[in-house]
Amino acid sequence: MGNGREHNIVARIVAASVSAPRLVLLGYLAVVVAALLATVNFLEINTDSRGMLNQELPFQTRTAALEDAFPHVEDTIAIAITSTVPDAADAVAAALDASLRGKTGIASVFSASTDPFFLTHGLLYEDTTSVEETLAALDRSADLLAALRDDTTADRLFGSLATLHRFAAGDADQVGALDRMYGRIAAVLNQLQVGTPAALSWQTRGDDNDGTDAPVTPVTRVVAVMPTLDYSQLQPAEPALNSISDAIGALPDTVGKATMSLVRVGVTGEPTLMFEELESVADGIGLSLGASMVCVVILLFICYWSIRRTVVTLLAIVVALVLALGFASVALGPLNLVSIAFVVPLVGLGLDFAIHMTTRAAELERNGSAPRPAFIEAGKDISRALCLSAFTTAAAFLAFVGTDFVGMGQVGIIGSVGVMIAFFVAITFVPAFATLGKRSSPAAKREQHPLPKQAPACAARGLRQGLTAVLIVLAAGAVWLAPSVRFDTDPMTLRDPDSGSMVTLRALLTDPDTAPYRISLIGPEDEINAFADAARATPDTAEVLTPASLVPADQEAKLALIESRYPSLKANVFGPSRLPLADANGAATLADALEESQSGAGAEALSQALIRLGEMTNDASPASAALDDALVGYVPQLLIRLDALEEIGPVSASDLPPQLAAQFMSPDGIARAEVVPRHDMSNPSDRNAFVAQLLAVQPTISGAPLEISRAGQVVSGAMLQATLVAGIIVTLMCLIVLRSWRETVSVLLPLIVAGLLVVGAMVLLELPFNYANVIVLPLIIGLGVDSAIHLALRQRERDSGSVYATSTPRAVFFSGLTTVVAFVSLALSSHRGTASMGELLGLSILIVMATTIIATPTILGVLKRRRPAHR
């Protein structure tokens, strides 16, 4: 095996390393220090998942144009306040709006539900019927609001309701309105009496709710925060998010603990998602790397039964890892999240060469060779296998380079360079360090840990042939399963589903009013309006927003209604109260009134609740202040809204809040239409249908639903292309270097079987492909061929002997196992994409290793290859 050119080159490099080990190690020390400095000074991370794809793709260029004209589409931080009591959500939104203005990292804040413009003109955005019903409801509540204006207590509420109850007799509309309010008050009292937070909503049409229960459908108010992003920092949005966190933390003091008990506050938006994703990757990679190193140490010691060899191999991979990171930091610019996560698998990948070199040298030493000659001879013996393995693995990594999946191309460059570095370290650093200080005279032939004299039972020829047949049959069955394999195109599924930003995002996606996944079109305003008209006719569109749609429709009719009814409404609410002052115990007064003449289910429920309230001891009953907060705490908010109606008037485009207008008309005069989906865009079928309908209307649309759909096509196409390229290159390399079609078949056929088994396992285990783990198929080719090459070439050397009686299967087994451990340790990451990459790649390498060890020697035997006379 020692006649090839690569044999001589590798042997000479090994010989030079063992002849001057101190010089080699000093050289590595200098290079490692330089790589560490480069990593510290130049390493950058890009958390934008869209940067994973070619920016020149048409949908990518349209997205870039959209974000240049309307930065809020990408950069907004959304604070979502959800509550079954709209008044509580409004109170929290107003408090956050006020507290965040001018804070560090905050460029602007906008809360539509509490913005002064909408407080004054909000009624104009309802339809005419709703405006009339709202005014009628306010008219019915006017006397009660007037009574509560200066005495906002539960006693005043109960006493006033008692008076209104007696006055309403014979007025069916007033009786019905009161009965609905009774039911809602009863529901609040019942909740308070069992210790559940509750409050009465005083929204303008709150007394029109049916039934006797408090409203249970939650509402969500969104406070939109535009951060000042500092891209010189690793976390550009961190100052803004810190200010938001402080403001949320201060809410119990700002709005009160009672209000905070009624709301759920969450923060999401792309800056928040990126912040949490980077944190999860950083936390996960430390844990994964630690777990990987611990397991690798144990496996290496079992493989060698030598502390010295274990330490040398570990130092080799540390050196290779540092050099690979230094290269990536200097040569590749900002690394994406998948590239950073791939540092951990490099531990396992880089070990392969060192393990093969060390185990072969150890085998020669056991047979009596001195350490230095043993490494030189090992370099000759396995040089062809090492070289071919290094180049095929590097080729598999590089297969993604040149595809539109540029993010995985970056992983490919890091992986290929890392593999070549690990190969060079294995033939220089490992021999130099392993032989440092060792005597060069031949050692006595010994068998410290002898390899088995005969093949173990699992390697018996008949059993191996049977297992190979089983694997081929299973692979044939996997062909039937292959069409069912899924590709998850949504990049959000790579993020931790339990993180605060993702929980909040999923909640927003279920409601068309708050759904952030929307389609946009930008251009001249007349084209935008034409598109909007056509888009509104599509089945899955809930609403289309344009600059024109921001101006309320039918203003004349609505303003006429308001002008005719608001003066008397204002006089009744803000003038002297027409209701007499209530007795000190308003609850008892109301209970007596209800007992005299109950008029409906609400009155019955309230009567029972008041009786229970009166029967409860002072310790068990709600405190007076708590009762006031729960029942009339939000009356002042309604009074502010009613007072603001006095300034209502016609609205034109120039009257709109600047922050709202800027969302649909850029300073350069570019208009935007925003299409709101009717369904949840996290559902692939709904998302694809929505996108297809709008593409039929206008093919130049952009937005998250389209990006997800198109990105999935790009990534799946890149995966198939990379797999095909890797397969062709590896096949050609094997044919050129091995110079035997039989050995090439014995190397590649197990990989095909393993690839089919992996795909079948993915279907059965419901593991989809995603942005992070698509590298699995090309990598199976690159990594799987390594083990097969070592086995095939060692079998050639043994001729008629069994390869299982050599150190090669041990090296293949432990190098594969360390790679599996490195990948599986990624599954510990809280980052969903990193974890999925670890799970799938770990499973894949395990299948490849088992298939290769079993099938490669068997196929060689079946083909009955004869050893040629010369190589």
Helices and strands as residue ranges (DSSP letters): H 5-19, H 21-42, E 45-46, G 49-52, H 58-69, H 72-75, E 77-83, H 86-100, E 106-111, H 116-121, G 122-125, H 128-149, H 154-167, H 172-193, G 206-208, E 219-227, H 238-249, H 251-255, H 257-260, E 263-268, H 270-304, H 307-331, E 335-336, H 337-341, H 343-366, H 371-398, H 406-435, G 457-459, H 461-481, G 482-484, G 491-494, H 500-509, E 519-523, H 525-535, E 541-545, G 548-550, H 555-574, H 586-596, H 601-615, H 624-632, H 635-644, G 645-647, G 653-655, H 658-661, E 671-677, H 684-697, E 702-703, H 704-738, H 741-765, H 776-798, G 803-805, H 808-825, G 826-828, H 832-863
